Amino acid sequence: MKTIVAWVLILWLALIFQVARPDVFVSGSLAVPLSVGCVFWLRTGTGVLLAGAALLIQWILHTTFAPIDVVVTLLLACAAISRDRSSDVASTLLPTGSRYAWLFQPTMVLCTGLIVHTLLIAEFQSETLWPLLMSSLCIGVPVLVLTLFIARTADQFGLRRRPIW
Amino acid sequence: MSGHTRYMQSTSPKHIRLSASVILVLTLAAVVADRTGTLTTLRMTLHNLLSPGRLMVLAVSPADRGSSESGRGGRTPDGAVDSDVTELQNALLENELHRRQLVIENARLHNELRKSRKQAVAGTLDMIPLVNFRVVKANILSYTGLSGNIRELIVDAGKTSNLKPSDLLVDGSGILLDQGQQQGIDAGQRVVSGMAVVGRITDTSQWVALVQPVSHGEFSAAIQLVKNSRQGAAFGAEGLLEGIGDGRCRVSGIPYTESVSVGDEVFSADINGINGPRLYYGKVVRAEFSAGGEWDVHVEPAAGHVKLDQVAVVQPSVNGSRSTISRGRTPSGAR
């Protein structure tokens, strides 16, 4: 419960910072990596709900053509954390056997989500797409990596409860 | 059910897929709401919920030195806020002037349309108007007539130009303008601010002129009401606007058979007896039946409560091209 409340506050703060300082935090540069971080931290349906709600609120605040980025990010994240071994589609797309899969998978999800988000924000105009994307990645990737390192450290010290199948 | 069991259930793929489905349904609902325009309320609510945090972030953010021109998110110090307020007020005033012009134009077009539908048009000839109206801009020197300081200045300056004080001074109270007979200003000419009538010239000298405000007890002018309705603006009853001395005017001469309502706009019927551009006087603020079978209409002057620095004097003049044509077309036999 405490973890869920903490993530609600973190995601809410991310939205506040994005709205308050659009000159510093490009749209999606905080909300998307923290949403992805939330999904991979909690690895539960609640995490998916929180992340999805945050991304949806971000879309409502700054409406684009369609919330395709929300759908893509969530689907990829769910596929990565899903334990459905029978379909195993995720494992072919996102290799889980590598040593750094705990870093690679979320980063892949984040990059894909940010690319789609930036495409929608820039309305597919190439002159604004690249600077926006670079700004988003420069903020988003470090934020996600920091989140994942904190999660990894918490795992090492036994502070985070993870499902063991 | 133990806490661990509940936790394991919540992390099952089934639960994750269910949560993802819920989010997808909500996303679809949001898209539909956006297309139908019903998402605006939710968007405003979210912005309001984010506002306290946003303001706190802005309050603790250091001022951007290099991006002050971006200015969209940052809140400005008091001086810049005042300038924003001034800009907004100016924009509001311009919009109000534009609206009045549109109202009168709308009424005029309605009138023309009604007339053209009634009349068969045999043929039209291009016509050159005989009378033009021009405006002379003037600065307001004083709201209380020729004060002692200005009087001395003018008299002293007149001495160097060999002008007598009687040629330079004006008597009475009212708004004093810095233009006079030198610029063709004569008594009776209307004084306006934008399209709104401020008053009329009562006395002039070589350099200055005195303006009688519309609310003065001796001011009067022919007016016509313009009524706003769903079908658009339309001309209404004509009457006589008179000042009643307390910053307001009244309109007399409108019979009770005419339609008058609060909110009707008051425009000039003519300018010094000449049909010309419609000048704006104000709005009807009270309309009651009086004992004499007429409406008792009170008007709030448009220019009454605003402190002005500059006005314009409306001057009718004969069109120069018409006088040229007249010289070229002398009647046969006449020399």
Chai-1 contact restraints between the chains, C-beta under 6 A:
chainA,res_idxA,chainB,res_idxB,connection_type,confidence,min_distance_angstrom,max_distance_angstrom,comment,restraint_id
A,I16,B,L50,contact,1.0,0.0,6.0,A-B,restraint_1
A,I16,B,G53,contact,1.0,0.0,6.0,A-B,restraint_2
A,I16,B,R54,contact,1.0,0.0,6.0,A-B,restraint_3
A,V19,B,L50,contact,1.0,0.0,6.0,A-B,restraint_4
A,V19,B,R54,contact,1.0,0.0,6.0,A-B,restraint_5
A,A20,B,R54,contact,1.0,0.0,6.0,A-B,restraint_6
A,A20,B,V57,contact,1.0,0.0,6.0,A-B,restraint_7
A,A20,B,L58,contact,1.0,0.0,6.0,A-B,restraint_8
A,P22,B,G73,contact,1.0,0.0,6.0,A-B,restraint_9
A,D23,B,S70,contact,1.0,0.0,6.0,A-B,restraint_10
A,R43,B,T11,contact,1.0,0.0,6.0,A-B,restraint_11
A,T44,B,S10,contact,1.0,0.0,6.0,A-B,restraint_12
A,T44,B,T11,contact,1.0,0.0,6.0,A-B,restraint_13
A,G45,B,S10,contact,1.0,0.0,6.0,A-B,restraint_14
A,G45,B,H15,contact,1.0,0.0,6.0,A-B,restraint_15
A,G45,B,I16,contact,1.0,0.0,6.0,A-B,restraint_16
A,G45,B,S19,contact,1.0,0.0,6.0,A-B,restraint_17
A,V48,B,I16,contact,1.0,0.0,6.0,A-B,restraint_18
A,V48,B,S19,contact,1.0,0.0,6.0,A-B,restraint_19
A,V48,B,A20,contact,1.0,0.0,6.0,A-B,restraint_20
A,L49,B,S19,contact,1.0,0.0,6.0,A-B,restraint_21
A,G52,B,I23,contact,1.0,0.0,6.0,A-B,restraint_22
A,L56,B,T27,contact,1.0,0.0,6.0,A-B,restraint_23
A,I60,B,R43,contact,1.0,0.0,6.0,A-B,restraint_24
A,L61,B,L46,contact,1.0,0.0,6.0,A-B,restraint_25
A,T63,B,D34,contact,1.0,0.0,6.0,A-B,restraint_26
A,P67,B,T27,contact,1.0,0.0,6.0,A-B,restraint_27
A,V70,B,T27,contact,1.0,0.0,6.0,A-B,restraint_28
A,L74,B,A20,contact,1.0,0.0,6.0,A-B,restraint_29
A,L74,B,I23,contact,1.0,0.0,6.0,A-B,restraint_30
A,C78,B,I16,contact,1.0,0.0,6.0,A-B,restraint_31
A,C78,B,A20,contact,1.0,0.0,6.0,A-B,restraint_32
A,S82,B,P13,contact,1.0,0.0,6.0,A-B,restraint_33
A,S82,B,I16,contact,1.0,0.0,6.0,A-B,restraint_34
A,R83,B,P13,contact,1.0,0.0,6.0,A-B,restraint_35
A,D84,B,P13,contact,1.0,0.0,6.0,A-B,restraint_36
A,P163,B,M8,contact,1.0,0.0,6.0,A-B,restraint_37
A,P163,B,T11,contact,1.0,0.0,6.0,A-B,restraint_38
